[in-house]
Amino acid sequence: MVTVYDVPAEALILKTAQKLKENPNIVPPEWAEFVKTGRHTEKAPCQEDWWYNRAASIMRKLYVKGPMGSSKLAAEYGGYADKGSMPNRAVKGSRNIARKCMMQLEAAGYLVSKDKEGRAISPAGQSLLDNTAKEVYDEMKA
């Protein structure tokens, strides 16, 4: 059986993002085209469908690393802030983006809330990722 661990992350995320576009519960907010993804970035993302890619990436991270909250996910998507002449410093990404994506994925049935631990992947979300991983694996072998 092919799982998420057997295929490259980038290919899996892109294929899962295409499937998430078909779900009516996952829609980028109106502010998504203008917002930066964290304090460490200079501009908003230039990809038109970056919201779906981030949602798919969040699903994969929760599959691999277990239950997480928005703060820990924001740290996963963080980077280094340019502080001028002072040394650069690690900063977190946007918690709002992580939280909104998780709320939409939970409404779609792909995530479940765990008490005091954050959110975890649901059986439906695990099935979606495993089936997508199988498709990516078959494309790689063909």
C-alpha positions in Angstrom: 0.0 0.0 0.0 1.3 3.4 -1.0 1.3 6.1 1.7 2.4 9.8 2.0 5.9 8.7 2.9 6.5 6.9 -0.4 6.1 9.8 -2.8 7.8 13.3 -3.1 6.1 15.9 -1.0 5.9 18.5 -3.7 4.1 16.3 -6.2 1.7 15.1 -3.5 0.9 18.6 -2.4 0.2 19.9 -5.9 -2.0 16.9 -6.8 -3.9 17.3 -3.5 -4.4 21.0 -4.1 -6.1 20.2 -7.4 -8.5 17.9 -5.5 -9.1 20.6 -2.8 -10.1 23.1 -5.5 -13.2 20.9 -6.2 -14.4 21.1 -2.6 -16.9 23.9 -2.0 -15.8 24.3 1.7 -12.3 25.3 0.8 -12.2 28.8 -0.6 -9.6 31.5 -0.2 -10.9 34.6 1.8 -11.1 37.9 -0.1 -8.0 39.1 1.7 -5.9 36.2 0.5 -4.6 37.9 -2.6 -3.1 40.8 -0.7 -1.8 39.2 2.5 1.8 38.3 3.3 2.4 34.8 4.6 4.5 36.0 7.5 6.7 38.8 8.9 9.7 37.4 7.1 8.3 37.8 3.6 8.4 41.0 1.6 5.4 40.5 -0.7 2.2 38.4 -1.0 2.5 35.1 -2.8 2.5 35.4 -6.6 0.8 32.1 -7.3 -2.9 32.5 -8.0 -3.9 29.3 -6.2 -1.5 29.4 -3.2 -4.3 29.0 -0.7 -5.1 25.5 -2.0 -1.4 24.6 -1.9 -1.1 25.8 1.7 -4.2 23.8 2.7 -2.8 20.7 1.1 0.6 21.3 2.7 -1.1 21.7 6.1 -2.9 18.4 5.6 0.3 16.6 4.8 2.1 18.1 7.8 -0.7 17.0 10.1 -0.6 13.5 8.6 3.2 13.3 9.1 3.8 15.2 12.4 0.6 14.4 14.3 -1.8 16.8 16.0 -0.7 20.5 15.9 -2.3 23.8 16.7 -2.1 27.0 14.7 1.0 28.3 16.6 3.1 25.3 15.9 2.0 25.3 12.3 2.9 29.0 12.0 6.4 28.1 13.2 6.6 25.4 10.5 5.9 28.0 7.8 8.2 30.7 9.3 11.5 31.9 8.2 14.2 34.5 9.0 13.3 38.2 9.3 15.8 40.7 7.9 16.7 43.0 10.8 19.1 45.3 8.8 22.6 45.4 10.4 21.5 43.2 13.3 21.6 39.4 12.9 18.6 37.8 11.2 16.2 36.1 13.6 13.8 33.2 13.2 10.1 34.3 13.2 6.8 32.5 12.8 4.6 32.6 9.8 1.0 33.8 9.8 -1.2 32.1 12.4 -4.3 33.5 10.8 -3.6 31.7 7.5 -2.9 28.4 9.3 -6.0 28.8 11.5 -8.4 29.6 8.6 -7.0 26.8 6.5 -7.5 24.3 9.4 -11.0 25.6 10.0 -11.9 25.1 6.3 -10.3 21.6 6.2 -12.2 20.7 9.4 -15.5 21.9 7.8 -14.7 19.7 4.8 -14.2 16.7 7.1 -10.5 16.2 6.5 -9.4 17.3 10.0 -10.7 16.6 13.5 -10.2 18.6 16.6 -8.2 17.0 19.5 -8.7 18.4 23.0 -5.6 20.4 24.2 -3.5 19.0 21.2 -4.8 21.0 18.2 -6.1 19.4 15.1 -5.3 16.0 13.6 -6.0 14.3 10.3 -9.3 12.5 10.1 -9.9 9.1 8.5 -11.4 10.9 5.4 -8.4 13.2 5.2 -6.0 10.2 5.5 -7.8 8.4 2.8 -7.7 11.4 0.5 -3.9 11.8 1.0 -3.2 8.0 0.6 -5.3 7.8 -2.6 -3.6 10.9 -4.0 -0.2 9.4 -3.0 -1.2 6.2 -5.0 -2.0 8.3 -8.0 1.3 10.2 -7.8 3.2 6.9 -7.4 1.5 5.4 -10.4 2.4 8.5 -12.5 6.0 8.3 -11.3 6.2 4.6 -12.4 4.6 5.2 -15.8 
